[in-house]
Amino acid sequence: MIILEKTPFQEEKLLDLLKKHTKLELQMRNDIYSTYHLYPPPELSEIKTTVVYPATEKHLQKYLRQEVHLIRETREDYENVTLPFIQSQSFSVQWVYNILEKKAEADRIVHENPDPRDGFVLVPDFKWNQNQLDDLYLIALAHRRDVKCLRDLTGEHLPLLRNIAREGTEAVTKRFGVPGSQLRIYLHYQPSYYHLHVHFTALGYDAPGSSVERAHLLADVIDNLATDSSYYQKRALTFALRADEPLFKKFQEAGRA
Amino acid sequence: MIILEKTPFQEEKLLDLLKKHTKLELQMRNDIYSTYHLYPPPELSEIKTTVVYPATEKHLQKYLRQEVHLIRETREDYENVTLPFIQSQSFSVQWVYNILEKKAEADRIVHENPDPRDGFVLVPDFKWNQNQLDDLYLIALAHRRDVKCLRDLTGEHLPLLRNIAREGTEAVTKRFGVPGSQLRIYLHYQPSYYHLHVHFTALGYDAPGSSVERAHLLADVIDNLATDSSYYQKRALTFALRADEPLFKKFQEAGRA
């Protein structure tokens, strides 16, 4: 499977782009407005390319466009439908363990708190090429391996979550110069892999998965757990599933979708 | 003024892109995943270029990126900064009253529950031209005029909120054929006008203002209020403000931004 993505313009290369363009084709002119096609040289139009090989059916499904439905998952739904599904799937998180054990991407680590219970590793997300801050995207991966997702979080995890919030923000500010007030810090539910992780994205970046039906602000998660340790154990949670996802079929079989 | 925009990939040129690339540079490899930079030839990486000449100050403002910052508003912030600001502004909501009183848009009403306390009017949002369901967007406006926003909501308002959730969904499904599972139903905080209203958008539509730092799912609001009538009176709420907004200046003056 090959994924191609155009990346944002790099400010320092804009002058080159306007000067070194090989061709400028006029499309339309009206009053003070005119439009052109500009054809830049290869070195100024890099395309981010991701290869997954071998790719499973699940990898492919993730990128195909599909009808999407909301699920309002109660605690009972989680226990009866979602949890058995997660356990039956054995999603591999070997790549996470590789990072935590410095077997991969060790040179990419932006920050680490090595505490086995309340520590984490902060790395740039695959989706960010680190060339510009506009689409800044990092991931904090918890060292502990017994927390799958938001549903598992209780007051016990507050020190870990607060470390991620404080140290993660400090590290991003120090390394990339982006202040905490310009970082969107959140968890996904459902996540795409079941090892606790937290997303750090540039506030100005309309990152995929930052919409209200999937993202939960870390600050809200911390406040909710501080008020009620079992908040995420008890409450109903909304998420979207594509009609062809196996979990959606499980909810249908259970008469809950 | 020159505006440069990268355009979406054209399906029929994808093969060329993968065959004719001049260079493929490996960035990272981990397990089955690897990322590359691909440098395509000029004819496959056209950039849409718009020239406005001469450009006025107003043209520039429209495109200048404004710095945006997150505010974490405590209850005290709301009382000391936000509420006095709202009260000092006298934002006009006459256009809302015109709809509620059938003095405007009466022919556009999709559903009404006329109860003065627990009723509402459902209308298509200005932003939706009703030509296609992809960007479906409706607004439910409460009949009562004493609820400004999410902060004012308590258990007292549960009947109103539940009416909006149930009747609003039924009305959209009946009129437009979109099932409840494909509707994103939420409140904004901060809202753009201070009269209680709820957004209904197509789940597949990446509607502006549907991201986690502004949107609150109605289902979550209802559950939170049912658990704790004063949930939104007490808790901290996050929202984003542009650096040039008057409310942002108020937060700065208060030493809270």
Interface residues (C-beta under 8 A of the other chain):
Chain A: I2 L4 K6 F9 L14 L17 L18 T22 K23 L24 I32 Y33 S34 T35 Y36 H37 L38 Y39 P40 P41 P42 E43 S45 E46 I47 K48 T49 T50 V51 V52 Y53 P54 A55 E67 V68 H69 L70 I71 R72 Q94 W95 N98 I99 A104 E105 R108 F126 N129 P179 G180 S181 Q182 L183 R184 Y186 L203 G204 D206 S210 S211 V212 E213 A215 H216 L217 A219 D220 D223 T227 R235 A236 T238 A240 A257
Chain B: I2 L4 K6 F9 L14 L17 L18 T22 K23 L24 Q27 M28 N30 D31 I32 Y33 S34 T35 Y36 H37 L38 Y39 P40 P41 P42 E43 S45 E46 I47 K48 T49 T50 V51 V52 Y53 P54 A55 R65 E67 V68 H69 L70 I71 R72 P179 G180 S181 Q182 L183 R184 Y186 L203 G204 D206 S210 S211 V212 E213 A215 H216 L217 A219 D220 D223 T227 R235 A236 T238 A240 A257
